[in-house]
Amino acid sequence: MRNSVDLSVDYCGVHFENPFILAAAPPSDELEMVKTAFRMGWAGAVLKTTSVESEEVPLVYPMMSSTHLEDKNLAWMGNIDLISEHHVDEIERRVRELKKEFPNKIVITSIMGSRKEEWQSLVQRLEAAGSDMIECSFSCPQGTLGSKPGMMLGQNPEASKEVAGWVKAAAKKIPVVIKITPQVADITEIAQKLKEAGVDGLCASNTIPSLVGIDIENFVPYPNVNGKSTYSGLSGPAIKPITLRTIAEIARHCDLPITGTGGATTWSDAVEFFAVGARNIQMCTAVMQYGYRIIDDLTSGLANYMERKGFKRVSEMYGLALPNIVGHDKLPRGHKVVSRLDQELCVGCGRCYLSCRDGGHMAIRFGEDRKVAIDEEKCLGCAMCTLVCPVEGCMSLAYV
Ligand SMILES: Cc1cc2nc3c(=O)[nH]c(=O)nc-3n(C[C@H](O)[C@H](O)[C@H](O)COP(=O)(O)O)c2cc1C
């Protein structure tokens, strides 16, 4: 509780002191690191996905690649990591220790098996160790546990239902959440099948299969693992729009509670996730880039926003954007919108002119004096000029 707002949330019957959780990934793969994160204020952690003791986890290095924005912040990140090298026996020990030292923090364990007995023994052992919740990875982009090699379990609706049913049958009281992939034709079909299996919630969604780039000097894609590469899982800011759509689509068609992951970096990203129906937020790339300390900005930023907007509880924001998402045929029509330029702010770079001339409606004039003028008759308000203008607030749209 901070001033007049309460940041705590309930998800699948579990109480979190705030909505921010470490996603299953390197920031949750070492006991000491998770303890540090808990001390700094994270409400919980999904320990990196574990497996039975006999499972080999053949990691390779380097495993990360990216492209930077101009300010050196990551636009996205690709990884070829696999699940944790720490097997379930070690994770059982960690859960016991974490729950003893931090009884109010939420410890979620993430599992991946290849046979019914493995899925069921993992959930039983981790529930007995004191996990607060089980997350099942049906979506590791490098995984091969689906019905076809290279296919993710979460891409097969029937297989997803079957495996989720095994896990639910083995769990006594612990909530079971399935981490799904957005890389499917119809996410609502998967959600529906998982609901039929009786799962308690969905984690939407995992990294996105990708080929992050190719070094054109030697034609080896990134990351270059001594001359070879493979497909990566894409995470970070670039995938936020895909995650938002995935969460929104599930929330519009299925009432399973959703934990949101994929591209959230700031408190305002979290608000966007809530607005499409997520109950809490898991983060990985932002933590890997900026450290656990971002939790201070996340909680204070969210609390300030809630005070300003008059929200007392996080749950008041759930789904607020959903009524404003309609089919294209239901969008308002019959209005006129045009671009407006603030001459005081314009630096005369000409970028709006070029975009409008070659990719818009030839509605911007650019004189030899580098003065920009908009022809409102020709301008249709497509918004392209507002996207390329480098000066904040210089180019805007107006309904006329
Ligand atoms: C290096 C790395 C390793 C990951 N390992 C796992 C994993 O073991 N299990 C899992 O379910 N997700 C794993 N993820 C996915 C993250 O948990 C998270 O869902 C994803 O990165 C999207 O969130 P983000 O954009 O905040 O990073 C991993 C991600 C990264 C970057």
The ligand as a Gaussian input file, in Angstrom:
#p B3LYP/6-31G(d) Opt

LIG

0 1
 C       17.802000     -15.790000     -22.250000
 C       16.352000     -16.173000     -22.047000
 C       16.032000     -17.405000     -21.491000
 C       14.697000     -17.782000     -21.312000
 N       14.393000     -18.987000     -20.744000
 C       13.092000     -19.333000     -20.551000
 C       12.758000     -20.546000     -19.914000
 O       13.617000     -21.322000     -19.469000
 N       11.444000     -20.841000     -19.774000
 C       10.438000     -20.011000     -20.202000
 O        9.257000     -20.334000     -20.047000
 N       10.738000     -18.832000     -20.786000
 C       12.031000     -18.478000     -20.965000
 N       12.329000     -17.272000     -21.523000
 C       11.239000     -16.361000     -21.925000
 C       10.966000     -15.310000     -20.844000
 O       10.491000     -15.914000     -19.667000
 C        9.926000     -14.276000     -21.304000
 O        8.666000     -14.905000     -21.425000
 C       10.291000     -13.648000     -22.638000
 O       11.654000     -13.267000     -22.639000
 C        9.419000     -12.434000     -22.965000
 O        9.497000     -11.455000     -21.985000
 P       10.476000     -10.169000     -22.076000
 O       10.182000      -9.457000     -23.348000
 O       10.165000      -9.382000     -20.824000
 O       11.884000     -10.693000     -22.067000
 C       13.676000     -16.890000     -21.695000
 C       14.004000     -15.640000     -22.240000
 C       15.328000     -15.276000     -22.412000
 C       15.643000     -13.914000     -22.978000

